[in-house]
Amino acid sequence: MNITALSAQRNPLKPIVGKVDESAKTKRTLLIVDDEEGPRQALLMLFKNVYHVLLAENGPEAIELARLHSVDAAVLDLRMPGMSGIEVLNHLKKLDPGIEVIILTAYEALETARQALRLGACDYLTKPFEISTMREAVATAMERRSLSNEIKGYNRKLVQLQEDIHNQKLHEEITRGQGEIYASIIHDINGPLTIISGFAELISQSIRNSSRIEGDSLQSVKVRISEILLQVNNCIQISRRYLSFLRGSAGQTTRVSVNQVLSDLRELLKAHSDVQKNSLIIVPMQDEVTAQINGTDLIQVLLNLTINALQSSTQPHQVEIRGRTILEQLSLSSFVDDSEGRVINREGFRNQPPLVAISIEDNGPGISSETLEHIFEPYFTTKPAGQGTGLGLSIVRRLVEQAKGAIHLQTRVGRGTSFTIYLPTREANLNS
């Protein structure tokens, strides 16, 4: 009897080939499980020079060997005392679904064969077996194992590639988003800076030829300096808001008087060249209402929408801004997205009354369905090259969404356009 086989019989948790040489480390591992000595030894002699062979005489020993070693394929006797080959098959597959298993039995039964194949056995042979048939079955099992490992390797590479692509896209999206923010800072600050420049020029004109300033002239200079300081403060708040966004923290949401914002908007635009060419009507609310949004954000929203409305046509036209209170929850199902309307932030809108609605309406040329489809996209503009950044409405969208508000855009070609901003008027944890 082979000495190594006897050693393996006494201590089946060790490799049966005794001292393993370096070449054995590269061999596939074959587990043979049979409660009879004869079949174990026959299979050992058949495969010991081809594979790294492990022997077990019962199910628990086989399972323990599979825990300690990386088994590629196993030959299992079907009928063994204590634990059947089917049970061992089930345990091996739980340890490693990739182990290929050949069931070996002296009692062929069709239902048992079906059960073995359902559990993942790759072959089913009867005793006594032909050597050529067993070699072919084990070789096929090892090929299946190799193919399975290759597929797993390809899957791992695919997963890693997908992760790398995702990370690259994420990096590009972050970079693109930060680029949009930097461009937005320039866009948003440009308005206050234009007003500062205008008032500074007016002050310069009033004092250019004067050695002393007094009376009405002094009062006018004081008013204009006050406006300049207000716009400087707006620039600071805009910068802080975007810096907060870049650091990954949401800006602090505050309450702001809608009438105060409408009054500030009137002052901001009174010297604007587009106001001089058109009719701008700002109607204050009858009741004092506060909106749940940062004041500077609301001014930026209304300023962008109003200037867009004023510039919607080269022909003189009218732009009207007014607010109203809504005491009931909005029926958003009545707001449809079609060729004449869009709703923004339908899902994120905090639709809890009372709400405030601020409308910016013009009687200009309206918006075509082709333009309407892309109007809120960053960098989309209908203005000639060099005359628009295409960021105004994307900024409006972001600020309104951040405040849990909604935008309803309605337009008719040849009849005009209205943007209605819906905003909550109090904290979400308060009862309506």
Phi and psi in degrees as a GROMACS rama.xvg file:
@    title "Ramachandran Plot"
@    xaxis  label "Phi"
@    yaxis  label "Psi"
@TYPE xy
-63.7011  130.732  ASN-2
-64.0575  -44.2211  ILE-3
-63.3992  -33.2934  THR-4
-67.0801  -41.0849  ALA-5
-64.0071  -39.2233  LEU-6
-62.2786  -41.2913  SER-7
-66.4633  -33.8302  ALA-8
-66.5201  -37.3001  GLN-9
-74.0805  -33.658  ARG-10
-135.856  80.605  ASN-11
-70.5359  -5.35061  PRO-12
-84.1256  -1.13593  LEU-13
-104.667  152.087  LYS-14
-57.7314  135.415  PRO-15
-75.0111  -10.1045  ILE-16
-85.9042  12.1323  VAL-17
71.2223  -132.791  GLY-18
-72.442  117.876  LYS-19
-85.9402  126.002  VAL-20
-80.1737  175.123  ASP-21
-63.6884  -34.6963  GLU-22
-66.692  -26.2116  SER-23
-65.723  -25.0596  ALA-24
-64.3109  -24.5136  LYS-25
-95.3394  -6.07873  THR-26
-77.4545  152.844  LYS-27
-71.1796  153.071  ARG-28
-104.954  126.943  THR-29
-114.378  126.079  LEU-30
-102.444  125.628  LEU-31
-112.874  124.277  ILE-32
-125.124  114.312  VAL-33
-157.243  136.994  ASP-34
-79.6835  -7.55425  ASP-35
-102.105  135.912  GLU-36
-63.3547  -41.9894  GLU-37
-58.7189  -54.846  GLY-38
-61.6068  -34.5315  PRO-39
-62.1825  -47.6476  ARG-40
-66.8685  -37.5654  GLN-41
-62.2664  -43.7809  ALA-42
-69.6078  -34.6663  LEU-43
-61.3117  -48.7219  LEU-44
-62.4331  -33.1198  MET-45
-72.322  -33.4432  LEU-46
-119.525  -3.42291  PHE-47
-64.4163  -25.4234  LYS-48
-89.5906  -5.53569  ASN-49
-107.986  -39.3689  VAL-50
-126.823  163.427  TYR-51
-82.6797  109.657  HIS-52
-101.174  135.624  VAL-53
-118.056  138.389  LEU-54
-115.145  141.886  LEU-55
-143.179  141.304  ALA-56
-100.33  -1.45145  GLU-57
-156.316  173.17  ASN-58
-62.3138  -50.4131  GLY-59
-58.6838  -40.3499  PRO-60
-63.4927  -40.2291  GLU-61
-62.8206  -43.4273  ALA-62
-65.5306  -39.9977  ILE-63
-65.9404  -39.9173  GLU-64
-61.9656  -39.6977  LEU-65
-66.9794  -28.5589  ALA-66
-71.267  -36.1495  ARG-67
-85.3809  -23.0312  LEU-68
-128.535  155.455  HIS-69
-86.3403  99.4346  SER-70
-89.5197  131.638  VAL-71
-92.6578  -40.7692  ASP-72
-147.372  157.998  ALA-73
-140.618  142.279  ALA-74
-109.481  117.266  VAL-75
-115.68  130.288  LEU-76
-73.7687  137.518  ASP-77
-71.1334  -46.8895  LEU-78
-104.884  110.258  ARG-79
-135.793  148.54  MET-80
-68.0592  141.823  PRO-81
88.0872  -56.9453  GLY-82
-139.512  123.068  MET-83
-75.8894  165.579  SER-84
-61.8449  -33.8173  GLY-85
-63.9186  -40.6761  ILE-86
-66.3185  -41.9908  GLU-87
-62.5478  -43.2895  VAL-88
-54.3161  -47.055  LEU-89
-60.8436  -43.5542  ASN-90
-67.2648  -41.3324  HIS-91
-62.5084  -41.4026  LEU-92
-65.893  -31.1576  LYS-93
-70.2004  -36.9218  LYS-94
-67.6432  -43.8204  LEU-95
-152.517  102.198  ASP-96
-59.2521  -18.2876  PRO-97
-83.6144  -9.17806  GLY-98
-64.2643  128.451  ILE-99
-91.0127  132.16  GLU-100
-123.066  133.848  VAL-101
-112.871  124.189  ILE-102
-90.3226  132.062  ILE-103
-122.954  127.475  LEU-104
-149.15  151.976  THR-105
-91.7277  -9.34855  ALA-106
-122.716  94.8624  TYR-107
-73.5224  128.531  GLU-108
-138.699  127.603  ALA-109
-60.8211  -43.4394  LEU-110
-66.356  -36.6091  GLU-111
-65.4999  -41.2769  THR-112
-60.9187  -44.3694  ALA-113
-61.5445  -42.0637  ARG-114
-63.19  -42.6619  GLN-115
-61.7139  -42.9605  ALA-116
-68.1177  -35.395  LEU-117
-63.4954  -34.8901  ARG-118
-81.3217  -4.27727  LEU-119
111.486  9.21879  GLY-120
-65.8697  143.614  ALA-121
-95.4609  -14.2221  CYS-122
-158.844  164.988  ASP-123
-145.536  110.664  TYR-124
-119.392  153.345  LEU-125
-108.01  151.289  THR-126
-89.3644  145.615  LYS-127
-75.2748  143.876  PRO-128
-97.1544  153.627  PHE-129
-83.8194  139.89  GLU-130
-58.6681  -44.4706  ILE-131
-63.7064  -37.3891  SER-132
-67.4869  -42.085  THR-133
-66.1126  -43.3923  MET-134
-59.8589  -42.9887  ARG-135
-64.8426  -40.7823  GLU-136
-64.3319  -44.946  ALA-137
-67.8862  -40.7385  VAL-138
-61.1657  -41.8763  ALA-139
-64.0496  -40.9781  THR-140
-62.1461  -41.8366  ALA-141
-66.6043  -36.8209  MET-142
-64.4816  -41.7027  GLU-143
-61.9572  -40.0872  ARG-144
-64.1276  -43.7226  ARG-145
-61.8134  -44.0404  SER-146
-63.0693  -40.9873  LEU-147
-61.781  -42.3983  SER-148
-64.9964  -38.6168  ASN-149
-63.4372  -43.5051  GLU-150
-62.1885  -42.4111  ILE-151
-60.9384  -41.5733  LYS-152
-62.7128  -43.1748  GLY-153
-64.1303  -39.2538  TYR-154
-63.7661  -41.6103  ASN-155
-62.2489  -42.657  ARG-156
-64.5251  -38.7975  LYS-157
-64.753  -44.467  LEU-158
-61.2431  -43.0421  VAL-159
-64.5614  -40.53  GLN-160
-64.0093  -43.4215  LEU-161
-62.1439  -39.4869  GLN-162
-66.0953  -41.1812  GLU-163
-63.4765  -42.55  ASP-164
-63.6004  -43.1084  ILE-165
-60.4342  -45.869  HIS-166
-63.1561  -38.5468  ASN-167
-65.5855  -43.5113  GLN-168
-64.2696  -39.7099  LYS-169
-62.3096  -43.2291  LEU-170
-62.2769  -43.6365  HIS-171
-64.4109  -37.7167  GLU-172
-67.1244  -40.9415  GLU-173
-63.3038  -45.0951  ILE-174
-62.3332  -43.8273  THR-175
-64.0103  -42.6276  ARG-176
-61.9867  -41.2944  GLY-177
-67.1437  -36.3819  GLN-178
-62.543  -38.7481  GLY-179
-64.1975  -39.32  GLU-180
-65.1206  -44.4584  ILE-181
-60.5244  -43.4783  TYR-182
-64.9878  -35.2124  ALA-183
-66.3436  -38.782  SER-184
-57.9273  -47.9797  ILE-185
-62.1722  -43.1765  ILE-186
-62.1705  -47.7692  HIS-187
-70.7175  -38.2527  ASP-188
-74.3035  -23.42  ILE-189
-59.0945  -37.1287  ASN-190
-61.2892  -57.5943  GLY-191
-58.098  -38.2226  PRO-192
-65.2618  -36.2329  LEU-193
-62.9069  -42.1337  THR-194
-66.2649  -43.0662  ILE-195
-57.6103  -45.2839  ILE-196
-61.3132  -41.8794  SER-197
-63.4166  -46.8613  GLY-198
-66.8765  -36.45  PHE-199
-63.1858  -38.3215  ALA-200
-66.1785  -39.7012  GLU-201
-64.0689  -41.718  LEU-202
-63.3776  -42.7878  ILE-203
-60.6289  -41.5993  SER-204
-64.8389  -37.5013  GLN-205
-73.9999  -24.4594  SER-206
-109.344  -1.35697  ILE-207
-58.5091  -42.3621  ARG-208
-111.023  19.0646  ASN-209
-115.468  134.838  SER-210
-88.3176  -23.1295  SER-211
-136.774  146.248  ARG-212
-121.589  124.399  ILE-213
-152.75  171.144  GLU-214
65.2181  -136.605  GLY-215
-63.2742  -35.4173  ASP-216
-63.2979  -42.1058  SER-217
-64.4126  -42.4818  LEU-218
-63.5878  -39.1474  GLN-219
-63.6861  -41.5717  SER-220
-63.5352  -41.8684  VAL-221
-60.9781  -42.9426  LYS-222
-62.8987  -43.034  VAL-223
-69.9422  -36.1238  ARG-224
-64.6864  -38.9935  ILE-225
-60.8518  -41.2342  SER-226
-64.6606  -40.0352  GLU-227
-61.2951  -44.4025  ILE-228
-62.8393  -37.4776  LEU-229
-62.3263  -43.3357  LEU-230
-70.5728  -34.3308  GLN-231
-61.1148  -42.766  VAL-232
-63.2161  -38.5017  ASN-233
-61.3155  -42.5838  ASN-234
-60.7227  -42.0886  CYS-235
-63.2411  -43.534  ILE-236
-66.1765  -39.2248  GLN-237
-61.2957  -45.2949  ILE-238
-61.84  -43.9304  SER-239
-63.1007  -39.4114  ARG-240
-62.0929  -46.3429  ARG-241
-72.3713  -34.5552  TYR-242
-63.1892  -39.1555  LEU-243
-61.6343  -40.7589  SER-244
-65.1839  -42.4829  PHE-245
-66.289  -30.3284  LEU-246
-79.3266  -3.25752  ARG-247
86.987  10.3884  GLY-248
-114.141  135.652  SER-249
-68.5905  144.119  ALA-250
-67.7302  152.819  GLY-251
-70.8458  126.889  GLN-252
-85.2618  131.454  THR-253
-128.189  171.912  THR-254
-96.9699  143.259  ARG-255
-140.703  142.686  VAL-256
-71.8425  124.628  SER-257
-64.7998  -42.2327  VAL-258
-63.7423  -35.4888  ASN-259
-65.3905  -40.9823  GLN-260
-65.2923  -41.3247  VAL-261
-63.7676  -37.4824  LEU-262
-66.1779  -43.7455  SER-263
-62.7037  -38.6934  ASP-264
-63.0638  -40.8538  LEU-265
-60.2611  -44.0431  ARG-266
-65.9735  -38.7814  GLU-267
-61.7558  -37.3008  LEU-268
-96.6848  -6.7329  LEU-269
-64.5601  -25.0406  LYS-270
-101.725  6.51313  ALA-271
-75.1991  138.181  HIS-272
-64.2653  -33.889  SER-273
-69.8129  -25.1751  ASP-274
-70.9432  -34.8723  VAL-275
-66.0292  -28.915  GLN-276
-90.7452  -15.0798  LYS-277
-129.801  -177.758  ASN-278
-107.821  118.021  SER-279
-112.099  121.903  LEU-280
-118.165  121.609  ILE-281
-117.289  115.043  ILE-282
-103.551  114.968  VAL-283
-69.3007  156.013  PRO-284
-74.3905  146.659  MET-285
-68.3205  -37.658  GLN-286
-104.905  152.225  ASP-287
-77.6493  116.154  GLU-288
-125.422  138.13  VAL-289
-110.963  134.954  THR-290
-100.501  147.994  ALA-291
-86.9028  78.1158  GLN-292
-161.439  151.778  ILE-293
-62.236  133.661  ASN-294
-59.1053  -43.3209  GLY-295
-65.1744  -36.745  THR-296
-61.6969  -44.4171  ASP-297
-65.4327  -39.9212  LEU-298
-60.9998  -42.9349  ILE-299
-64.1148  -40.3529  GLN-300
-60.2845  -52.3998  VAL-301
-68.2381  -35.7983  LEU-302
-64.72  -46.3852  LEU-303
-62.5081  -45.3837  ASN-304
-66.6191  -38.9142  LEU-305
-68.3917  -44.543  THR-306
-64.2669  -39.6099  ILE-307
-59.1313  -43.0351  ASN-308
-65.3626  -41.4059  ALA-309
-64.8372  -31.497  LEU-310
-97.1173  9.36402  GLN-311
-69.956  -18.141  SER-312
-147.555  147.997  SER-313
-81.0049  -12.529  THR-314
-87.9265  146.863  GLN-315
-57.5363  134.012  PRO-316
-151.403  178.938  HIS-317
-114.03  140.966  GLN-318
-125.043  128.315  VAL-319
-124.481  133.679  GLU-320
-120.665  127.383  ILE-321
-150.538  156.629  ARG-322
-122.059  157.425  GLY-323
-150.639  156.906  ARG-324
-96.8368  139.495  THR-325
-116.853  120.673  ILE-326
-97.2267  -3.24973  LEU-327
-123.377  155.203  GLU-328
-62.2657  136.598  GLN-329
-70.434  142.406  LEU-330
-90.8741  88.3883  SER-331
-65.785  -20.4307  LEU-332
-65.036  -20.31  SER-333
-83.0402  -9.87878  SER-334
-94.082  109.318  PHE-335
-105.471  151.095  VAL-336
-95.267  110.614  ASP-337
-147.677  -160.902  ASP-338
-71.1379  -8.86185  SER-339
-126.522  10.7091  GLU-340
-161.489  151.175  GLY-341
-142.362  143.967  ARG-342
-118.779  130.213  VAL-343
-112.628  132.345  ILE-344
70.2952  41.4719  ASN-345
-59.457  -42.6972  ARG-346
-78.1815  -35.7374  GLU-347
-89.4073  -1.92642  GLY-348
-70.8341  129.748  PHE-349
-87.5953  87.4834  ARG-350
-86.3858  67.4217  ASN-351
-122.945  111.908  GLN-352
-68.9768  156.326  PRO-353
-75.0979  147.992  PRO-354
-119.757  160.22  LEU-355
-116.564  135.472  VAL-356
-117.123  126.089  ALA-357
-118.137  119.999  ILE-358
-108.516  137.529  SER-359
-118.252  109.035  ILE-360
-122.696  136.281  GLU-361
-129.046  159.599  ASP-362
-107.89  37.2023  ASN-363
-80.1429  -154.719  GLY-364
-79.4549  -8.11466  PRO-365
79.8444  179.863  GLY-366
-121.848  130.884  ILE-367
-70.3241  157.556  SER-368
-63.7496  -32.8412  SER-369
-65.3652  -42.9194  GLU-370
-70.5358  -38.8989  THR-371
-58.4568  -33.4475  LEU-372
-64.4401  -28.4219  GLU-373
-117.57  7.02743  HIS-374
-64.8436  -27.9894  ILE-375
-95.9961  4.94761  PHE-376
-77.8105  141.552  GLU-377
-58.7387  138.891  PRO-378
71.6809  3.48159  TYR-379
-82.2943  127.618  PHE-380
-148.121  149.369  THR-381
-102.126  0.327789  THR-382
-80.1243  156.41  LYS-383
-59.9967  158.112  PRO-384
-56.1851  133.242  ALA-385
87.8407  -4.38508  GLY-386
-111.303  2.16358  GLN-387
-162.65  142.703  GLY-388
-88.6889  -20.3616  THR-389
74.6561  16.9907  GLY-390
-103.985  -15.3066  LEU-391
-54.2728  -52.9831  GLY-392
-74.785  -28.4564  LEU-393
-68.6176  -33.8071  SER-394
-65.9901  -45.4199  ILE-395
-56.2987  -47.2641  VAL-396
-59.382  -47.6962  ARG-397
-63.0883  -43.4931  ARG-398
-67.8523  -39.1403  LEU-399
-68.6769  -41.9439  VAL-400
-62.9901  -39.7908  GLU-401
-61.8444  -31.8983  GLN-402
-87.4664  7.36845  ALA-403
63.4192  28.878  LYS-404
-97.8434  -172.408  GLY-405
-141.369  159.025  ALA-406
-124.943  131.263  ILE-407
-119.31  114.235  HIS-408
-103.676  126.387  LEU-409
-127.954  136.692  GLN-410
-148.351  150.617  THR-411
-135.491  122.931  ARG-412
-59.677  125.954  VAL-413
84.9166  -5.59159  GLY-414
-118.717  -22.1268  ARG-415
123.294  179.908  GLY-416
-139.97  145.92  THR-417
-133.942  134.722  SER-418
-108.972  123.999  PHE-419
-114.803  123.446  THR-420
-100.244  121.843  ILE-421
-104.245  127.661  TYR-422
-132.586  144.675  LEU-423
-69.1547  153.69  PRO-424
-109.308  1.34557  THR-425
-157.535  173.324  ARG-426
-63.9369  152.647  GLU-427
-68.0566  -24.3761  ALA-428
-85.9144  2.0085  ASN-429
-88.875  147.408  LEU-430
-73.3194  144.302  ASN-431
